[in-house]
Amino acid sequence: MPIPPHNYGARIGFDRNGLYVSVHNGSADLRTAQTCYAIPMADVVAADGPDLSHMEALRGLEIEAFPATDPDPDKPPGAPAALPHREFGDAASKLFLYRITWSGKKASISAAQPVPLSRTYRSPNGASRQFQAVQPAPGLKLRADEGRRTLSVFARGGSVFGCNVAKRAIDSRCGILWYEVRVRDGALVQEGFVDAPDCDYLAPSLAVDSRGNVGLGCTRTSATEFPSVYVMMHGASDSAGAMRPPVLAVKGTTYYRSPPSGNTNAIGWENYSSTCLDPEDPTRVWTCQEYCDSAVERQWCTAWACFRLDPAKGR
């Protein structure tokens, strides 16, 4: 694929109609810094494929525009694919939503539709020490800025869901902003925020199960808790924006060791985070997250955890 050699990470999504790969194109203008390559699904799964002859390069998109994963096998040919993302920078007061539609094997994309949030959130930024996360001593503070990037987008039932690390205020701890937007008109269906005064939440990703429950995985860390894997859920019948209490999935056993990065006097915490559905049982959610389980310097540890909503227990 003719992807420019810029190491800003590719984002991939799909639906019944196409496969979508969104990448940074090298533009210094964040309003035009992303390109999405759209390939007809029939060409992706062709017996002698993948066939890229009908691939469209949809250029000039807002940075971090992320194509949704939409596993609906009955999605109509005319239903759009969604590319949402949160406003990028030191603060965020809105989302952006693009829609990709198909005419035969030709893809086209809409203009970005702004979707206002209920308030302005602050964004983790490694240049400011107030935007760093804490781990137990003698571990250094962790840069939380990778979490402001969108790491997963999931579509279900005509809506698109996403999440990011964000903060209520510049001096509060890192939390998780998550949202649901109706694709057809860009209406904000729900907006939720998870944080706590004594810990930081890092690098979240989510998926939506076959019953409409939102499953979210992340790392949690504090001055008394080593970086650990946590999961949480929003039930389809819960109040809009509500998230059930976080559940420890994989406990960290030590602090992360690494020299400081840049001039921030903090160490990098990356974005190895992914959440998806079990292909044999779509009521089960799998998440892969970072945690700390090694005394070797600069050695990342990741773990998979499987979870689902238990209606009988209300969690």
ABEGO torsion letter per residue (X at the ends): XBBBBBBAEBBBBBBAABBBBBBBAGBABAAAABBBBBBBAAAAABAAOBBAAABBBBBGBBBGBBBBBBABAABBAABBBBBBBBBBEABBABBBBBBBBBBEABBBBBBBBBBBBABBBBBBBAABAAABBBBBOABBBBBAAAAABBABBBBBGGBBBBBBBBBABAABBBBBBBBBBBAAAGBBABBBBBBBAABBBBGBBBBBBAAGBBBBBBBBBBAABBBBBBBBBBBAABBBGBBBBBBBABBBABBBBBBBBEAAGBBBBBABBBBBBBAABAABBBBBBBBBABABBGBBBBBBBBBBBBAAAGX
